[in-house]
Amino acid sequence: MKAAPMKAALIEVPFLDARAINARYAGELTAAAARVIDSGSYVLGEELAAFEREFAAYCGVRHAVGVGSGLDALALILRGYRELGAIDEGDEIIVPGNTFIATFLAITANRLVPVPVEPDPASFNIDPVCVEAAIGPRTRAIMAVHLYGQLADMPALAALARRHRLLLIEDAAQAHGAMRDGRKAGAFGDAAAFSFFPAKNLGALGDGGAVATDDAVLARRVAALRNYGSEEKYRHLFQGFNSRLDEMQAAMLRVKLPYLDADIAWRRRLALRYRKRIRHPHIQLPAVAAEERHAWHLFVVRCPCRDALQRHLLARGIHSQVHYPVPPHRQPAYASLRNAKLPLTERLHDEVLSLPIGPTLRDEDADRVIEACQTFAGAA
Ligand SMILES: *Cc1c(COP(=O)(O)O)cnc(C)c1O
């Protein structure tokens, strides 16, 4: 067989290099893994208890409860409030229409009704004006998503929640470490959900999540619900789940948490480089109200000829992604929401493109991305 013709060597710019991210701490991770193996305790042990204390302190809240994933964290918050009588089956939860499917799944898994609303056109985060218009007699909570790592307008949402006696829940899966007025993501609402999926800003080496809250009663409910609804072995107060952050993942996260702020600082630096140097009539850069409010989980531009831009970048070895190509209300799983009128949400899903960003992306890589964007001619 003849060898394929040689192509000019193209150095790839990965979208996110999870291997390189963890390789930075290979020694510490390996030592922590050995510690867990040696301990003989693999579920609900000391690593989890220590991580819960450390993560709560990081977020500036009283309690963190480690669970199996970000989706479980969201679902367990709602289930906890159901067990506390604050939310009933069939009640409505207001959510941004443009979010990852998990935000919706957590709501419908609890037999609650998601009421999707439009985002603010500048920040892509839930628009408080649209939230207010959507509040009805069965509304019980606002589920804010800090999309792409940027805090939603929490002061405005908190004021609405107070005025209408609603719960305010944060989907902070993308926003560990984002700050406003000295407070971190997770410390603004009644409760917050975090994800430690490997690609998130604080990623485990597998699935993981946490609920953060100042509410001791809710924290205790969630802790019971993640463990078969039990606070005491073989006594089951609730029809719970098995959704625990295991000792191995807790140990990995304890290694990585102390480096999170440095990683975010690096992401901010790259984002600033992109924002200063990408100047293109068809590429709209993300709007940022204040640097510290954005943890830059994703750097998302908007382009009317998005698919052409993505192809143009790929031809230059640059890997980009779309977050997200189809909004939840247009998914087959949510046929019941198909008639929701969310024109801006739908347009965004056709136009957004996430450029590479991450703690191991080098300046040279970012410069290649910038150069490639600058040479984009528009739709082919
Ligand atoms: C990742 C993510 C989730 C779900 O977290 P998992 O750990 O993957 O279950 C929820 N909401 C948002 C906005 C996310 O980005």
The ligand as an SDF file (V2000), in Angstrom:
LIG
                    3D

 15 15  0  0  0  0  0  0  0  0999 V2000
  -21.5020   20.7050   33.4150 C   0  0  0  0  0  0  0  0  0  0  0  0
  -22.7520   21.3780   33.7450 C   0  0  0  0  0  0  0  0  0  0  0  0
  -23.7500   20.7650   34.5280 C   0  0  0  0  0  0  0  0  0  0  0  0
  -23.7190   19.3190   34.9060 C   0  0  0  0  0  0  0  0  0  0  0  0
  -22.5950   18.8910   35.5970 O   0  0  0  0  0  0  0  0  0  0  0  0
  -22.1730   17.3440   35.4730 P   0  0  0  0  0  0  0  0  0  0  0  0
  -21.1460   17.1870   36.5460 O   0  0  0  0  0  0  0  0  0  0  0  0
  -21.6230   17.1440   34.1130 O   0  0  0  0  0  0  0  0  0  0  0  0
  -23.3880   16.5310   35.7390 O   0  0  0  0  0  0  0  0  0  0  0  0
  -24.8430   21.5140   34.8780 C   0  0  0  0  0  0  0  0  0  0  0  0
  -24.9980   22.7830   34.4740 N   0  0  0  0  0  0  0  0  0  0  0  0
  -24.0830   23.3970   33.7150 C   0  0  0  0  0  0  0  0  0  0  0  0
  -24.3110   24.8160   33.3220 C   0  0  0  0  0  0  0  0  0  0  0  0
  -22.9350   22.7170   33.3090 C   0  0  0  0  0  0  0  0  0  0  0  0
  -22.0360   23.3350   32.5380 O   0  0  0  0  0  0  0  0  0  0  0  0
  1  2  1  0
  2  3  1  0
  2 14  2  0
  3  4  1  0
  3 10  2  0
  4  5  1  0
  5  6  1  0
  6  7  2  0
  6  8  1  0
  6  9  1  0
 10 11  1  0
 11 12  2  0
 12 13  1  0
 12 14  1  0
 14 15  1  0
M  END
$$$$
